[in-house]
Amino acid sequence: MELTVDAALLPLLPPRARRAGRLVVRHEEHVTAGHVVQSAGVPLPEVGSLTADGAPVSPADRLRPGAALHARAAPRPEPVPAGGFLLDVHLGSLARRMRLLGLDAAWSAHADDPDLVVRARAGGRVLLTADRGLLMRRALPRGALVRGAGADEQLADVLDRFRPALAPLTRCTSCGAPLRAAAKEEVAAELPCGTRRSVDAFSRCTACGRVYWRGAHARRIDEVLRRAGAPRP
């Protein structure tokens, strides 16, 4: 049996198969198309469709000996999930950038893999992770493999995959809750002296109470927004 994949999925195959552009798989009597694909290192959430000998098949379909299986990459853009995004513990920097753009991006430094699957199911969220094994869990309703060497590249990948509507500086980068405008008098006691003298516009997180204003990190934040193509608030 032979497995081939779209060019976008080639980096997920073992090195030898990546170079050859195909993977020869030993046939097993009850093997399914989904099992073949995931055994090769390609999580099913990264697959848009499957064909065997040119005919459409589902991941649950069994394959005949000698079948030629091909996996097409998931099409882009994908619909933005109604429940928002959920990120694994290793993607904290990406979560903060997504929140900066106004995206509903849940993240916790202490959630293990079973917790993430439960939260994704309960909240109707898509799980973003760089862990292929996590994406292969059967109980996970929807997931996406995040590509990129750092948070900036990862953010570009997520924005390309989902093309979400952006609302910069409307969410707390710490907890992800929405922000509301706050009068200077309301937050004055929490501000450094220099900020009280020079800044007049403030926001407060509706959940954790953190106060925001345009300060020392404004230039770096502006650069993140520019790269993302986000409108200036």
Stockholm file with secondary structure:
# STOCKHOLM 1.0

chainA/1-233         MELTVDAALLPLLPPRARRAGRLVVRHEEHVTAGHVVQSAGVPLPEVGSLTADGAPVSPADRLRPGAALHARAAPRPEPVPAGGFLLDVHLGSLARRMRLLGLDAAWSAHADDPDLVVRARAGGRVLLTADRGLLMRRALPRGALVRGAGADEQLADVLDRFRPALAPLTRCTSCGAPLRAAAKEEVAAELPCGTRRSVDAFSRCTACGRVYWRGAHARRIDEVLRRAGAPRP
#=GR chainA/1-233 SS CEEEECGGGGGGSCHHHHHHTCEECCCCTTCBHHHHHHHTTCCGGGEEEEEETTEEECTTCBCCTTCEEEEEECCSSCCCCTTCEEECGGGHHHHHHHHHTTCCEEECTTCCHHHHHHHHHHHTCEEEESCHHHHTCTTCSCEEECCCSSHHHHHHHHHHHHCCCCCTTCBCTTTCCBEEEECHHHHGGGSCHHHHHHCCCEEEETTTCCEECSCTTHHHHHHHHHHHTCCCC
#=GC SS_cons         CEEEECGGGGGGSCHHHHHHTCEECCCCTTCBHHHHHHHTTCCGGGEEEEEETTEEECTTCBCCTTCEEEEEECCSSCCCCTTCEEECGGGHHHHHHHHHTTCCEEECTTCCHHHHHHHHHHHTCEEEESCHHHHTCTTCSCEEECCCSSHHHHHHHHHHHHCCCCCTTCBCTTTCCBEEEECHHHHGGGSCHHHHHHCCCEEEETTTCCEECSCTTHHHHHHHHHHHTCCCC
//
